[in-house]
Amino acid sequence: MPYAIDIILSLKVPIDMGPLPRFKSRVIRETDRYWEVIAETGAVARRLKKAYLYNMPMFVSFPVSDKESWQEYKKRLDPTDVRRYPKDWHKDAYIEVFERHQAGSTILLFNGFYSFGAELMGIPTFNLMFHKDPELVRDMAEHWEYYIVETIRDAVETLKDRIDMVFWWEDMAERHGPNISPKLYKEFLLPHYKRVIGFLNKNKIDRIMMDSDGNTTAILDPSIEAGITGHWPLEVGSGMDALTVAKKYGNRLFLIGNIDKRAVVEGGEAMSREVDSKVPQLKQAGGYIPGIDHIVPPECTLEKFREYAEYMKKQLPY
């Protein structure tokens, strides 16, 4: 069947991976320009009023800053909490649902080891902790490994390869490269990735996709060593090129995205040139799902997106 990026996440394994009890999401401050809100993770973020339905939040504080606050937060990450699974969780029923699903992929989602720390501490603070308090980083990673495996164990051992793909959110890179060096990745994160992915592989789940913006080139080798087998969104503006990645890694890494969102917004020849420069070659090589290199930007009109969608259909059957 022809895949489209909007149905990749069409059926998710219904596990609550967040902190329990939740932080109560609410507005704690308001100005003419923005709301300041507490997120369910405990972070405080500012959201612009004019673009509330489409904007990245600006975080102003985070729930974890040191060992003491981490020990308090850790209490909310109990894998045995019965609220993590639906009240109607019944293995045979969910096996049937996942076997019958045909509209897209069945997905298991959770944060990776970098994004977990960055989400709780903020990127600058978390990055500093690799040097200022490496034992704290190790403790966070060790608990997150334990928490992931024990929380998803029932679902994974029940559904096995009925789960098509694991969607591992990371966002561990910026335009000019990853937020941590390959050396830090290997020392602090790699062993934990291997053990979690080993558990997934043991249960016949081998499509493990890393979701990270930015330029991830420098950490692709250790990511593949960890067991990652797919990558999205391959942002063009950050220097990512699916043709180059595919040439280097071949069938070790399936790819999604890499169609420059700016070309789609411009439309016409710019859009068609962008699609033609990549999709036919990647289609021939295999292991590629075409899609925009991140979410569709708000300046993309419906007409331009329709133009892109119709042009992309010419690449089918895919």
C-alpha positions as CSV (number, residue, x, y, z in Angstrom):
1,M,0.0,0.0,0.0
2,P,1.2,3.6,-0.6
3,Y,2.4,5.1,2.7
4,A,2.0,8.8,3.6
5,I,3.6,10.5,6.6
6,D,0.2,11.5,8.1
7,I,-0.7,7.9,8.7
8,I,2.7,6.7,10.1
9,L,1.4,7.2,13.7
10,S,-2.1,5.9,13.1
11,L,-2.4,3.4,15.9
12,K,-0.4,3.9,19.1
13,V,0.1,1.4,21.9
14,P,-2.0,3.0,24.7
15,I,0.6,3.3,27.4
16,D,0.9,6.4,29.6
17,M,4.7,7.0,29.7
18,G,4.4,10.4,31.5
19,P,4.8,11.4,35.1
20,L,2.1,10.1,37.5
21,P,0.5,11.9,39.2
22,R,0.4,14.5,36.4
23,F,1.4,18.1,37.1
24,K,-1.9,20.0,36.7
25,S,-1.7,21.9,33.4
26,R,-2.9,25.4,33.9
27,V,-2.2,29.1,33.1
28,I,-0.2,30.7,35.9
29,R,0.5,34.1,34.3
30,E,-0.9,36.1,31.4
31,T,0.3,39.2,29.5
32,D,-0.9,40.9,26.3
33,R,1.5,38.7,24.3
34,Y,1.5,35.3,25.9
35,W,0.3,32.8,28.4
36,E,2.7,31.2,30.9
37,V,1.5,27.6,31.5
38,I,2.6,24.6,33.6
39,A,2.9,21.6,31.3
40,E,2.0,18.1,32.4
41,T,5.8,17.3,32.7
42,G,6.1,20.1,35.3
43,A,8.0,22.5,33.1
44,V,6.8,26.1,32.7
45,A,6.4,27.4,29.2
46,R,5.3,30.6,27.4
47,R,3.0,30.3,24.5
48,L,2.3,33.3,22.2
49,K,-1.4,34.2,22.0
50,K,-1.4,35.1,18.3
51,A,0.0,31.7,17.3
52,Y,-1.3,29.6,20.2
53,L,-2.4,26.7,17.9
54,Y,0.9,26.7,16.1
55,N,4.1,27.7,17.9
56,M,6.9,26.1,19.7
57,P,6.8,27.0,23.5
58,M,9.6,28.9,25.1
59,F,10.4,27.1,28.3
60,V,11.3,29.3,31.3
61,S,11.7,26.7,34.1
62,F,12.0,22.9,34.5
63,P,11.1,20.5,37.3
64,V,14.6,19.0,37.8
65,S,17.7,21.0,38.5
66,D,19.8,18.8,40.9
67,K,19.9,15.4,42.7
68,E,17.3,16.4,45.2
69,S,14.7,17.5,42.7
70,W,15.5,14.4,40.6
71,Q,14.8,12.1,43.5
72,E,11.4,13.8,44.0
73,Y,10.5,13.6,40.3
74,K,11.6,10.0,40.1
75,K,8.7,9.1,42.4
76,R,6.3,10.0,39.5
77,L,8.0,7.4,37.2
78,D,6.7,4.2,38.8
79,P,6.3,1.5,36.1
80,T,4.0,-0.5,38.3
81,D,1.3,2.3,38.5
82,V,-1.9,0.6,37.2
83,R,-2.9,3.9,35.5
84,R,-0.3,3.4,32.8
85,Y,-2.5,0.9,30.9
86,P,-6.1,1.5,29.9
87,K,-8.8,0.2,32.2
88,D,-10.0,-2.0,29.3
89,W,-6.5,-3.5,28.8
90,H,-7.2,-7.1,27.8
91,K,-4.5,-8.9,25.9
92,D,-6.6,-10.9,23.5
93,A,-8.7,-7.9,22.6
94,Y,-5.7,-5.7,21.9
95,I,-4.0,-8.5,19.9
96,E,-7.0,-8.6,17.7
97,V,-7.1,-4.8,17.2
98,F,-3.5,-4.7,16.3
99,E,-3.7,-7.6,13.9
100,R,-6.7,-6.1,12.1
101,H,-5.3,-2.6,11.8
102,Q,-4.7,-1.8,8.1
103,A,-4.7,2.0,7.9
104,G,-1.1,2.6,8.7
105,S,1.6,1.7,11.2
106,T,1.1,0.4,14.7
107,I,3.5,2.5,16.9
108,L,5.1,2.5,20.4
109,L,6.3,5.9,21.5
110,F,8.6,7.1,24.2
111,N,11.4,9.5,24.9
112,G,15.0,8.7,24.3
113,F,17.7,9.0,26.9
114,Y,18.8,12.5,25.8
115,S,15.4,14.0,25.3
116,F,14.3,12.6,28.7
117,G,17.0,14.6,30.5
118,A,16.6,17.7,28.3
119,E,12.8,17.7,28.9
120,L,13.2,17.6,32.6
121,M,16.2,20.0,33.0
122,G,16.3,22.0,29.8
123,I,19.0,21.6,27.2
124,P,21.7,24.0,28.7
125,T,21.4,22.6,32.3
126,F,21.3,19.0,31.1
127,N,24.3,19.4,28.9
128,L,26.3,21.0,31.8
129,M,25.4,18.0,34.0
130,F,27.4,15.6,31.8
131,H,30.5,17.5,33.2
132,K,29.3,19.0,36.5
133,D,27.5,16.0,37.9
134,P,28.0,12.9,35.7
135,E,26.6,10.6,38.4
136,L,23.3,12.4,38.2
137,V,23.1,11.9,34.5
138,R,24.0,8.2,35.0
139,D,21.3,7.8,37.6
140,M,18.7,9.4,35.3
141,A,19.7,7.2,32.4
142,E,19.7,4.0,34.5
143,H,16.2,4.8,35.9
144,W,14.8,5.7,32.5
145,E,16.1,2.4,31.1
146,Y,14.5,0.4,34.0
147,Y,11.3,2.5,33.7
148,I,10.9,2.0,29.9
149,V,11.4,-1.7,29.9
150,E,9.2,-2.4,32.9
151,T,6.4,-0.1,31.7
152,I,6.2,-1.4,28.2
153,R,7.0,-5.0,29.1
154,D,3.4,-6.3,29.2
155,A,2.4,-4.6,25.9
156,V,5.6,-5.6,24.1
157,E,5.5,-9.3,25.3
158,T,1.8,-9.4,24.4
159,L,1.8,-7.7,21.0
160,K,5.4,-8.5,19.8
161,D,5.8,-7.8,16.1
162,R,2.2,-6.6,15.8
163,I,3.9,-3.4,16.8
164,D,5.3,-2.2,13.5
165,M,7.7,0.5,14.7
166,V,9.1,2.1,17.8
167,F,9.1,5.9,17.6
168,W,11.9,7.1,19.8
169,W,11.7,10.9,20.3
170,E,15.1,12.5,20.8
171,D,15.5,16.0,19.3
172,M,19.2,15.9,20.3
173,A,20.6,18.1,17.5
174,E,20.6,21.7,16.3
175,R,21.4,23.2,12.9
176,H,25.2,22.8,13.2
177,G,25.3,19.4,14.9
178,P,24.3,17.2,17.9
179,N,23.9,18.7,21.3
180,I,26.4,16.3,22.8
181,S,29.5,14.8,21.3
182,P,29.7,11.2,20.0
183,K,32.0,10.5,23.0
184,L,29.4,11.5,25.6
185,Y,26.8,9.6,23.6
186,K,28.8,6.5,23.8
187,E,29.8,6.8,27.4
188,F,26.4,7.9,28.9
189,L,23.7,6.8,26.6
190,L,24.8,4.0,24.3
191,P,24.7,1.1,26.9
192,H,21.1,2.0,27.8
193,Y,19.9,2.2,24.2
194,K,21.4,-1.2,23.6
195,R,19.6,-2.8,26.5
196,V,16.2,-1.3,25.7
197,I,16.5,-2.1,22.0
198,G,17.8,-5.6,22.9
199,F,14.5,-6.1,24.8
200,L,12.5,-4.9,21.8
201,N,14.5,-7.1,19.4
202,K,14.0,-10.1,21.6
203,N,10.3,-9.6,21.1
204,K,10.6,-9.4,17.3
205,I,10.4,-5.6,17.1
206,D,13.2,-4.4,14.9
207,R,12.0,-1.1,13.3
208,I,13.4,1.4,15.7
209,M,13.1,5.0,14.5
210,M,14.9,8.0,16.0
211,D,13.0,11.3,15.7
212,S,15.5,14.1,15.9
213,D,15.6,17.5,14.3
214,G,18.8,19.2,13.4
215,N,22.0,17.8,11.9
216,T,22.5,14.3,13.4
217,T,25.3,13.2,11.1
218,A,28.0,13.0,13.8
219,I,25.9,10.6,15.9
220,L,24.5,8.3,13.3
221,D,27.2,5.7,13.7
222,P,26.7,5.3,17.4
223,S,22.9,5.4,16.9
224,I,23.1,2.5,14.5
225,E,25.4,0.7,17.0
226,A,22.7,1.2,19.6
227,G,20.1,-0.5,17.4
228,I,18.4,2.4,15.7
229,T,17.2,1.4,12.3
230,G,15.3,4.4,11.1
231,H,15.5,8.3,11.1
232,W,13.1,11.2,10.7
233,P,12.7,14.1,9.7
234,L,16.1,14.7,8.1
235,E,15.9,18.5,8.0
236,V,17.2,20.0,4.8
237,G,17.8,23.4,6.5
238,S,20.2,21.7,8.9
239,G,22.2,20.1,6.2
240,M,20.7,16.6,6.2
241,D,20.5,14.9,2.8
242,A,18.7,11.6,2.5
243,L,20.7,10.6,-0.6
244,T,24.0,10.9,1.3
245,V,22.7,9.1,4.3
246,A,21.2,6.3,2.2
247,K,24.5,5.9,0.2
248,K,26.5,5.5,3.5
249,Y,24.2,3.3,5.5
250,G,22.1,1.4,2.9
251,N,19.5,-0.9,4.3
252,R,20.8,-0.4,7.9
253,L,18.7,2.7,8.2
254,F,15.3,3.4,6.7
255,L,14.5,7.1,6.2
256,I,11.4,9.3,6.4
257,G,11.1,12.9,5.3
258,N,13.8,15.2,3.8
259,I,11.5,17.0,1.4
260,D,12.4,20.7,2.1
261,K,9.4,22.4,3.6
262,R,10.5,25.7,2.2
263,A,10.3,24.4,-1.4
264,V,6.8,23.1,-0.7
265,V,5.8,26.6,0.6
266,E,7.2,28.2,-2.6
267,G,5.5,25.6,-4.8
268,G,5.8,25.3,-8.6
269,E,9.2,24.6,-10.0
270,A,11.0,24.8,-6.6
271,M,8.7,22.1,-5.2
272,S,8.9,19.8,-8.2
273,R,12.7,20.2,-8.5
274,E,13.0,19.2,-4.8
275,V,10.9,16.1,-5.2
276,D,12.5,15.1,-8.4
277,S,16.0,15.5,-7.0
278,K,15.4,12.9,-4.3
279,V,12.3,10.7,-4.5
280,P,13.0,8.7,-7.7
281,Q,16.5,7.7,-6.5
282,L,15.4,6.9,-3.0
283,K,12.4,5.0,-4.2
284,Q,14.7,2.9,-6.4
285,A,17.1,2.2,-3.5
286,G,14.2,1.3,-1.1
287,G,13.8,1.9,2.6
288,Y,12.4,5.4,2.1
289,I,9.1,7.0,2.9
290,P,8.7,10.5,1.3
291,G,7.5,13.4,3.4
292,I,8.1,17.0,4.4
293,D,11.2,17.5,6.7
294,H,9.1,18.2,9.8
295,I,5.6,19.4,10.2
296,V,3.9,21.5,7.5
297,P,4.7,25.2,8.3
298,P,1.7,27.6,8.8
299,E,2.7,29.8,5.8
300,C,2.1,26.8,3.5
301,T,-1.3,27.5,1.8
302,L,-3.8,24.7,1.2
303,E,-3.3,25.2,-2.5
304,K,0.5,24.8,-2.3
305,F,0.1,21.6,-0.2
306,R,-2.4,20.2,-2.6
307,E,0.0,20.9,-5.5
308,Y,2.7,19.1,-3.6
309,A,0.4,16.2,-2.7
310,E,-0.7,15.8,-6.3
311,Y,2.8,15.9,-7.6
312,M,4.0,13.4,-5.1
313,K,1.2,11.0,-6.2
314,K,3.0,10.8,-9.6
315,Q,5.7,8.9,-7.7
316,L,3.2,6.1,-6.9
317,P,2.8,3.2,-6.7
318,Y,5.3,3.5,-3.9
